Amino acid sequence: MSTDDPERLLAEALRAQATRAPADTSQVGYGLLSGSEFGAITPPAPASESTTRLDDPAKQIPAWLILLLSLVLGLAAGAVVGLVTLL
C-alpha cells in the first residue's frame, strides 16, 4: 500500500479532525431558523397573553359538487362521442 492512497489519507484526516472535536456538544440544536433551541436568544412568550385559534374552513369537497362535475363531464364526453359518430 502506498502512502498516497486516497482512502488512507481521508481516514487519517478524519481521525485528526475527530481528536480535535469538542467533547461537550450539548449546545448543538437542530439548526432551526427561528433559533428556538436556544432559550437565551429567544425568550418564551409571556404567560399572561392568551391566544385564540381560528377555525379552519372545511377542506373537504362536498359530495353533490363531485356528482355534478361527473354528470357534466359525462354529458360533455357523450356529446363529443355522438358528434364523432355522426361525422
CNS distance restraints for C-alpha pairs under 8 A (distance, minus, plus):
assign (resid   1 and name CA) (resid   5 and name CA) 7.14 0.50 0.50
assign (resid   3 and name CA) (resid   8 and name CA) 7.70 0.50 0.50
assign (resid   3 and name CA) (resid   9 and name CA) 7.98 0.50 0.50
assign (resid   4 and name CA) (resid   8 and name CA) 7.69 0.50 0.50
assign (resid   4 and name CA) (resid   9 and name CA) 7.03 0.50 0.50
assign (resid   5 and name CA) (resid   9 and name CA) 6.29 0.50 0.50
assign (resid   6 and name CA) (resid  10 and name CA) 6.11 0.50 0.50
assign (resid   7 and name CA) (resid  11 and name CA) 6.13 0.50 0.50
assign (resid   8 and name CA) (resid  12 and name CA) 6.15 0.50 0.50
assign (resid   9 and name CA) (resid  13 and name CA) 6.15 0.50 0.50
assign (resid  10 and name CA) (resid  14 and name CA) 6.15 0.50 0.50
assign (resid  11 and name CA) (resid  15 and name CA) 6.17 0.50 0.50
assign (resid  12 and name CA) (resid  16 and name CA) 6.14 0.50 0.50
assign (resid  13 and name CA) (resid  17 and name CA) 6.15 0.50 0.50
assign (resid  14 and name CA) (resid  18 and name CA) 6.05 0.50 0.50
assign (resid  15 and name CA) (resid  19 and name CA) 6.34 0.50 0.50
assign (resid  16 and name CA) (resid  20 and name CA) 6.65 0.50 0.50
assign (resid  17 and name CA) (resid  21 and name CA) 6.34 0.50 0.50
assign (resid  29 and name CA) (resid  37 and name CA) 5.75 0.50 0.50
assign (resid  29 and name CA) (resid  38 and name CA) 7.76 0.50 0.50
assign (resid  30 and name CA) (resid  37 and name CA) 7.23 0.50 0.50
assign (resid  31 and name CA) (resid  35 and name CA) 7.22 0.50 0.50
assign (resid  31 and name CA) (resid  37 and name CA) 7.90 0.50 0.50
assign (resid  32 and name CA) (resid  36 and name CA) 6.80 0.50 0.50
assign (resid  32 and name CA) (resid  37 and name CA) 7.24 0.50 0.50
assign (resid  35 and name CA) (resid  41 and name CA) 7.27 0.50 0.50
assign (resid  35 and name CA) (resid  42 and name CA) 6.73 0.50 0.50
assign (resid  36 and name CA) (resid  41 and name CA) 7.80 0.50 0.50
assign (resid  36 and name CA) (resid  42 and name CA) 5.90 0.50 0.50
assign (resid  38 and name CA) (resid  42 and name CA) 6.38 0.50 0.50
assign (resid  39 and name CA) (resid  43 and name CA) 5.82 0.50 0.50
assign (resid  39 and name CA) (resid  44 and name CA) 7.48 0.50 0.50
assign (resid  45 and name CA) (resid  49 and name CA) 7.83 0.50 0.50
assign (resid  61 and name CA) (resid  65 and name CA) 7.08 0.50 0.50
assign (resid  61 and name CA) (resid  66 and name CA) 7.37 0.50 0.50
assign (resid  62 and name CA) (resid  66 and name CA) 6.80 0.50 0.50
assign (resid  63 and name CA) (resid  67 and name CA) 6.27 0.50 0.50
assign (resid  64 and name CA) (resid  68 and name CA) 6.05 0.50 0.50
assign (resid  65 and name CA) (resid  69 and name CA) 6.11 0.50 0.50
assign (resid  66 and name CA) (resid  70 and name CA) 6.17 0.50 0.50
assign (resid  67 and name CA) (resid  71 and name CA) 6.12 0.50 0.50
assign (resid  68 and name CA) (resid  72 and name CA) 6.22 0.50 0.50
assign (resid  69 and name CA) (resid  73 and name CA) 6.12 0.50 0.50
assign (resid  70 and name CA) (resid  74 and name CA) 5.94 0.50 0.50
assign (resid  71 and name CA) (resid  75 and name CA) 6.16 0.50 0.50
assign (resid  72 and name CA) (resid  76 and name CA) 6.14 0.50 0.50
assign (resid  73 and name CA) (resid  77 and name CA) 6.06 0.50 0.50
assign (resid  74 and name CA) (resid  78 and name CA) 6.03 0.50 0.50
assign (resid  75 and name CA) (resid  79 and name CA) 6.09 0.50 0.50
assign (resid  76 and name CA) (resid  80 and name CA) 6.28 0.50 0.50
assign (resid  77 and name CA) (resid  81 and name CA) 6.21 0.50 0.50
assign (resid  78 and name CA) (resid  82 and name CA) 6.02 0.50 0.50
assign (resid  79 and name CA) (resid  83 and name CA) 6.07 0.50 0.50
assign (resid  80 and name CA) (resid  84 and name CA) 6.16 0.50 0.50
assign (resid  81 and name CA) (resid  85 and name CA) 6.22 0.50 0.50
assign (resid  82 and name CA) (resid  86 and name CA) 6.40 0.50 0.50
assign (resid  83 and name CA) (resid  87 and name CA) 6.59 0.50 0.50
